[in-house]
Amino acid sequence: MRKQGFTLVEMLVVLAIVGILASITALSVPRFAAEADRRGVESESATILAAIDSYNTQDVAVQEAALIPARIEPAQIGPADADAPFAKYLQDRGSRYAYTWGEGGTDLQGFGSGDTLSARMQPGLTTVQEVVQRVLAMDDTDHYSFAWGYGASQRDNWNMRIELLLEQGSIDPPYRVAAGENAVGIANPISGKGAIMDIWTIPRGWIPTYTPPAVLITVNPTYSFQNVASASLIDELHGTIIVYRRIPIYGQSPQPVQVYYVDDAGQPRGLEVFEVAEAKEASPERGPGNGRNRGKTN
């Protein structure tokens, strides 16, 4: 007579089924959360639009109050926000989500919990992409060499040209970093600080000013779009724009360039890949490895 209970095979089958169901659930949770976020923004936006309308029709039109000033950076609405005078019509609750709007409260745009950094990253990301495109189109750019080292002399190397163009386009006011006192045109929206780094690997104990850097230009495959999420220093790259290019081989076409950023959860986002329009010749004596002083920060 067979004893009651499960055989080993039956147990393994059950565990396999449970594992499959768990993985399906895990994949579905972020999708459900994003959908809930979207619906929440839509619902709250309707309330905020009603508050803006009340302020414009009652305070501005009747009492000649000041127009609602524009808000460019996404932020939650607080009861005492100077650029959100309509908040009094929200019954002092403020908002759960972040918003931007134009003068007078026009063009209201809401951002879910996962969208705020994306909106803040876009101006810097666009600037870096434009600079990369410009450098790749230069006929005299050396697409095969990567210059390391503070004050590197190879100014026509592709990475140095990207760095110089970014630094020359400083935002107002320019952010100055300690090493070299050079103005940097891009700031990391998480740290508010700017630093452009040309490095193979991020050294431990780097100056805190550079954590996280604004831009990282690298040929280290650890920081490619496909690998960066598992990098050991991913927590120090949140909000960083990464410009990655695999080390090119002489005689082959120059490698494409990846431009993307790391979000506040340590995931790569916004990937754009830029190809070189046509192969550019480089001097054989100026190949990869010339003038390398690893760990350049400037």
Sequence and secondary structure as in RCSB ss.txt:
>XXXX:A:sequence
MRKQGFTLVEMLVVLAIVGILASITALSVPRFAAEADRRGVESESATILAAIDSYNTQDVAVQEAALIPARIEPA
QIGPADADAPFAKYLQDRGSRYAYTWGEGGTDLQGFGSGDTLSARMQPGLTTVQEVVQRVLAMDDTDHYSFAWGY
GASQRDNWNMRIELLLEQGSIDPPYRVAAGENAVGIANPISGKGAIMDIWTIPRGWIPTYTPPAVLITVNPTYSF
QNVASASLIDELHGTIIVYRRIPIYGQSPQPVQVYYVDDAGQPRGLEVFEVAEAKEASPERGPGNGRNRGKTN
>XXXX:A:secstr
   SS  HHHHHHHHHHHHHHHHHHHHHHHHHHHHHHHHHHHHHHHHHHHHHHHIIIIIITTT       EEEEE
E  TT TT GGGGGGTT   SSEEEE GGG S EEE TTTHHHHHHHHHHHHHHHHHHHHHT TT BSS    ST
T S TTBHHHHHHHHHHHT  SS EE TTTT EES   TTT    EEE SS  TT  GGGSS SEEEE  GGGST
TTGGG TTGGG TT EEEE     TTS    EEEEEE TTS EEEEEEE  SS     GGG TTTT  SSEE 
